[in-house]
Amino acid sequence: MPSADQVSRRLERRWAPRYEFRAGLEIEWGSAVLRGSTRDISSNGMFIEVPDTLWVGAGFTARLHLPQPVKLDCMVKRVEPGRGMGVSVALAEAESQKLYHDLLSSLTPPGI
């Protein structure tokens, strides 16, 4: 019989801490541009609130609206229909990596 810790680990697959964070963003998917906002963010992903979600496995580029916009390469990992989608993020550009890291460093850790 699995321990409570094993069950908890199976239900919670994230390894990076999540931070509550609200910011607007634009999703560039093919020739379409969708607008949404973040609900939370981590070093390797975020939840994007958007009424019309993409499907699990879909890849797109997002531009996070900050004083200096941050370009993110994203892949949909889970979908909450009518609410939004959880995505993984990758940062190809060195400047985007620095801006994203600086943003995460400025946020309050969960539970504090």
trRosetta pair geometry for C-beta under 8 A, 3 or more apart (Angstrom, degrees):
i j d omega theta_ij theta_ji phi_ij phi_ji
2 6 4.1 -120 -172 87 104 130
2 7 5.3 125 115 -53 124 83
2 10 7.8 -2 175 -11 160 135
3 6 4.8 100 53 5 75 100
3 7 7.2 -140 96 -2 41 86
4 7 5.7 -55 -149 38 34 111
4 8 6.2 37 152 -22 66 107
5 8 5.6 -53 -146 37 30 113
5 9 6.3 31 154 -20 64 106
6 9 5.7 -53 -147 35 31 112
6 10 6.5 32 153 -21 63 104
7 10 5.8 -54 -152 33 32 111
7 11 6.5 24 154 -14 65 108
8 11 5.9 -61 -149 40 31 106
8 12 6.0 -11 165 19 69 111
9 12 6.5 -72 -131 61 25 81
9 13 7.9 73 169 -92 58 48
10 13 7.6 -3 -171 -69 28 83
14 18 6.6 2 155 -39 162 107
14 42 6.8 156 -166 -22 126 174
14 45 7.5 -115 -120 47 109 131
15 44 7.9 26 60 30 88 141
16 42 4.1 126 109 168 114 124
16 43 4.5 -132 -154 39 147 95
16 44 5.0 145 2 17 149 99
16 45 7.3 146 57 25 127 87
17 42 6.2 174 87 -126 39 104
17 109 6.1 -10 153 -147 160 85
17 110 5.6 -154 -168 9 109 109
18 40 4.6 34 175 158 112 130
18 41 7.0 141 -154 68 70 26
18 42 4.7 -61 -95 -62 60 108
18 110 6.5 48 70 -53 65 132
19 40 6.2 163 78 -160 37 82
19 41 5.6 -30 61 64 90 78
19 42 6.9 144 9 -83 77 57
19 104 7.0 162 10 -138 143 70
19 107 4.1 57 -176 143 159 146
19 108 7.0 140 -141 64 111 52
19 109 7.3 -80 -92 -116 101 29
19 110 6.7 -139 -95 -52 55 81
20 39 7.6 -56 -141 159 67 57
20 40 5.5 -53 -103 -102 39 87
21 38 5.4 -15 100 114 89 129
21 39 7.8 76 63 116 58 20
21 40 6.0 97 28 -137 78 35
21 41 4.3 -32 45 11 138 115
21 46 7.7 -70 67 -133 117 114
21 103 7.8 72 -144 162 151 111
21 107 6.2 -56 -76 -108 115 141
22 37 6.1 12 -160 167 76 119
22 38 6.2 -176 -126 76 29 80
22 39 7.3 14 -92 -115 72 31
23 37 6.5 177 85 -155 30 81
23 38 5.1 17 46 26 77 114
23 64 5.8 45 113 -171 135 92
23 65 5.6 -171 169 65 96 79
23 66 6.4 -9 -155 -70 149 76
24 35 7.0 -14 -168 -169 102 96
24 36 7.6 155 -154 92 58 35
24 37 5.2 -46 -100 -99 48 87
24 65 4.2 3 76 30 89 139
25 35 7.5 161 85 -153 45 54
25 36 5.8 -21 64 71 89 78
25 37 6.5 142 15 -109 81 33
25 38 6.4 71 -13 -38 124 88
25 48 6.8 -79 59 -128 133 114
25 62 5.1 18 167 180 128 110
25 63 6.2 166 -159 79 77 46
25 64 4.9 -31 -102 -104 108 50
25 65 5.9 -149 -83 -4 46 84
26 33 5.6 -12 -173 -169 110 102
26 34 7.2 147 -162 75 56 44
26 35 5.9 -30 -105 -100 67 67
26 62 6.7 161 82 -155 45 62
26 63 4.8 -2 54 50 96 99
26 65 7.5 86 -12 -49 84 98
27 32 8.0 -2 104 112 90 91
27 33 6.9 150 75 -159 54 48
27 34 4.2 -13 56 59 112 97
27 35 7.5 -155 16 -72 82 20
27 36 6.3 31 -20 12 114 113
27 48 7.4 89 -64 171 124 158
27 50 7.1 -5 -7 -91 141 162
27 54 7.9 -154 167 -26 149 122
27 60 5.3 27 -172 139 95 145
27 61 7.6 143 -160 82 50 45
27 62 5.2 -26 -100 -100 63 85
27 74 7.8 -68 -127 49 97 139
28 32 7.7 156 -155 86 41 53
28 33 5.9 -15 -100 -104 63 77
28 60 6.3 167 76 -178 51 94
28 61 4.5 -17 59 70 107 97
28 62 7.2 -175 16 -86 74 31
28 63 7.1 53 -17 -13 108 99
29 32 5.1 -20 72 68 86 100
29 33 7.8 159 27 -91 69 29
29 34 6.6 11 14 1 116 109
29 54 6.6 -169 -118 -82 158 135
29 58 7.3 13 -136 165 129 121
29 60 4.2 -41 -86 -115 89 124
29 61 7.9 -178 -69 33 50 64
34 50 5.9 54 151 -157 125 140
34 52 6.6 -129 -131 73 133 103
35 50 7.5 166 96 -119 37 102
36 48 4.8 63 121 172 144 100
36 49 5.6 173 -173 82 98 51
36 50 3.4 -56 -95 -73 129 99
36 84 6.9 121 -162 -123 134 106
37 48 7.2 154 78 -156 26 65
37 49 5.2 -15 64 55 79 104
37 50 7.9 155 21 -64 52 70
38 41 5.6 10 179 -57 142 104
38 46 5.2 -49 -135 177 110 131
38 47 6.9 107 -162 74 64 57
38 48 6.1 -45 -99 -102 54 60
38 49 7.4 126 -150 10 5 85
38 64 7.3 15 -34 -128 129 105
39 46 7.7 145 47 174 65 83
39 47 4.3 -39 51 89 110 110
39 48 7.4 -168 2 -94 87 12
39 49 5.3 98 -49 -37 104 105
39 84 6.8 157 -15 63 127 165
40 46 6.4 -172 94 -149 51 67
40 47 5.2 39 43 26 83 106
41 45 7.8 -167 -152 103 46 44
41 46 4.4 -8 -109 -106 68 105
41 103 7.6 -36 120 127 152 121
41 104 7.2 -131 121 -93 111 86
41 107 7.6 173 71 -44 109 167
42 45 5.4 12 54 55 104 70
42 46 6.8 -175 22 -74 65 58
42 104 7.6 60 -164 -121 30 123
43 101 7.9 36 -125 -106 95 68
43 104 5.9 50 -81 -121 76 165
44 88 5.9 -24 158 -148 84 84
44 89 6.4 179 -176 48 33 78
45 77 6.9 -31 -131 9 140 143
45 86 6.4 30 167 177 129 86
45 87 5.9 178 -152 92 87 47
45 88 4.8 -53 -90 -108 99 44
45 89 5.7 166 -99 1 34 86
46 86 7.6 -170 99 -147 32 58
46 87 6.1 -10 60 58 71 89
46 89 6.3 38 2 -33 97 127
47 84 5.9 87 170 114 86 133
47 85 7.3 -178 -152 93 63 30
47 86 5.1 -32 -99 -96 78 70
47 87 7.7 147 -103 15 29 72
48 62 7.4 -133 -93 -112 146 154
48 74 8.0 35 -24 -167 140 163
48 84 5.2 -166 95 -169 51 115
48 85 5.7 -10 57 59 94 77
48 86 7.9 165 17 -93 71 22
48 87 6.1 15 -3 3 114 120
49 83 6.6 -64 -130 169 79 61
49 84 4.1 -81 -108 -69 38 139
50 53 6.1 129 84 -83 99 62
50 84 5.3 98 26 -117 62 78
50 85 6.9 -30 43 12 105 94
51 82 6.5 -7 -149 -148 67 48
53 76 7.4 114 176 -131 100 140
53 79 4.9 134 136 -142 154 109
53 80 7.6 146 -58 57 155 48
53 81 6.7 -118 23 -110 131 46
53 84 6.4 135 -86 -159 112 23
53 85 4.6 130 -143 -47 117 115
54 58 3.8 -107 150 70 127 157
54 60 6.7 171 -28 -22 164 132
54 76 5.2 -154 86 -43 103 148
54 79 7.8 -139 77 -94 47 121
54 85 6.6 -33 46 -36 75 171
55 58 5.1 106 57 -29 65 114
55 76 6.4 147 100 82 29 151
55 79 6.9 -47 -133 -46 38 147
56 76 5.3 -130 -115 115 34 104
56 77 6.7 20 -138 -175 88 14
56 78 6.6 15 -99 -98 108 30
56 79 6.1 -111 -52 -15 83 105
57 75 6.9 -21 -151 -174 26 99
57 76 6.4 -32 26 67 26 93
58 75 7.2 167 85 -151 39 58
58 76 4.7 29 49 12 84 123
59 73 7.2 -1 -170 180 103 87
59 74 6.9 162 -152 89 56 52
59 75 5.0 -24 -97 -98 77 79
59 76 7.8 -129 -69 4 34 76
60 74 5.5 -19 66 65 75 98
60 76 8.0 44 10 -34 103 92
61 71 6.4 -12 -173 -169 106 94
61 72 7.0 151 -160 79 56 49
61 73 5.9 -32 -103 -102 71 58
61 74 7.2 147 -110 17 19 85
62 71 7.5 156 83 -155 46 46
62 72 4.6 -16 62 62 94 103
62 74 5.3 34 -5 -11 114 132
62 87 7.9 115 -17 94 142 161
62 89 7.9 -70 44 -115 121 105
63 69 5.1 5 -179 -180 100 124
63 70 7.2 155 -158 75 52 41
63 71 5.6 -20 -103 -99 74 66
63 72 7.6 -179 -82 20 26 78
64 69 6.4 156 73 -159 56 65
64 70 4.3 -9 50 57 113 95
64 71 7.9 -147 16 -67 79 19
64 72 6.3 59 -24 -12 105 118
64 100 8.0 104 34 -97 151 89
65 69 6.3 -25 -111 -107 38 89
66 69 6.1 151 44 -98 74 32
66 70 5.8 32 21 -9 127 98
66 99 6.9 157 79 171 149 121
66 103 6.8 -90 -107 -90 155 129
68 99 5.6 -124 92 -119 115 139
70 91 7.7 -41 179 -118 104 118
70 96 5.1 116 -157 -144 78 85
70 99 4.8 -160 -92 103 109 128
70 100 5.4 124 -161 -66 148 85
70 103 7.3 -73 -34 -20 157 144
71 91 7.7 121 88 -136 67 76
71 92 7.9 -47 106 44 109 91
71 93 6.3 54 62 20 115 130
71 96 5.1 -82 52 -95 74 143
72 89 4.7 -41 -166 -148 121 111
72 90 7.3 125 -169 58 70 41
72 91 6.3 -47 -115 -86 65 76
72 96 7.1 180 -71 179 56 134
72 100 7.5 106 -86 -89 102 137
73 89 7.0 125 69 -161 51 57
73 90 4.5 -33 70 67 105 94
73 91 7.3 179 20 -82 86 26
73 92 6.1 59 -13 -22 128 105
74 87 4.2 14 -172 164 114 139
74 88 6.7 154 -153 76 60 48
74 89 5.5 -25 -96 -99 78 67
74 90 7.7 -176 -76 21 33 72
75 87 6.2 151 70 -160 34 85
75 88 5.1 -9 55 52 92 98
75 90 8.0 35 -6 -4 100 106
76 79 6.5 22 178 -63 123 92
76 85 5.1 -38 -135 171 103 138
76 86 7.5 100 -159 76 60 50
76 87 5.4 -48 -97 -99 43 86
77 85 7.8 138 45 170 58 88
77 86 5.0 -60 67 104 100 94
77 87 6.0 154 5 -117 89 26
77 88 5.5 90 -46 -26 123 88
78 85 6.7 173 89 -157 48 67
78 86 4.3 18 51 42 94 113
79 84 7.9 -150 -150 115 56 33
79 85 4.9 -22 -107 -107 65 93
79 86 7.8 -128 -63 23 29 72
80 83 3.9 -34 111 60 113 120
80 84 5.7 14 56 55 102 59
80 85 7.0 -166 23 -81 69 41
80 86 7.9 73 -13 -20 97 87
89 100 7.7 -168 131 -148 139 151
91 96 4.5 -158 -160 111 108 108
91 97 4.4 151 114 -78 134 70
91 100 5.6 -139 -73 13 153 149
92 96 7.2 37 55 51 53 135
93 96 4.2 82 70 8 99 108
93 97 6.9 -162 93 -11 51 83
94 97 5.5 -52 -151 32 33 116
94 98 6.6 31 154 -17 65 103
95 98 5.8 -54 -152 36 34 110
95 99 6.3 30 154 -16 67 107
96 99 5.7 -55 -143 40 32 110
96 100 6.0 31 158 -19 67 109
97 100 6.0 -59 -145 39 25 108
97 101 6.2 24 157 -17 63 110
98 101 5.8 -57 -145 39 28 110
98 102 6.2 30 156 -19 64 108
99 102 5.7 -55 -147 37 29 113
99 103 6.4 34 152 -23 63 104
100 103 5.6 -50 -151 31 32 115
100 104 6.6 29 153 -15 64 104
101 104 5.9 -55 -149 38 32 109
101 105 6.3 34 152 -21 65 108
102 105 5.6 -54 -146 36 31 114
102 106 6.5 29 155 -22 63 108
103 106 5.9 -63 -155 33 29 110
103 107 7.0 29 152 -27 64 105
104 107 5.9 -54 -154 23 36 113
108 112 5.5 -138 175 75 100 111
109 112 5.1 67 70 0 84 126
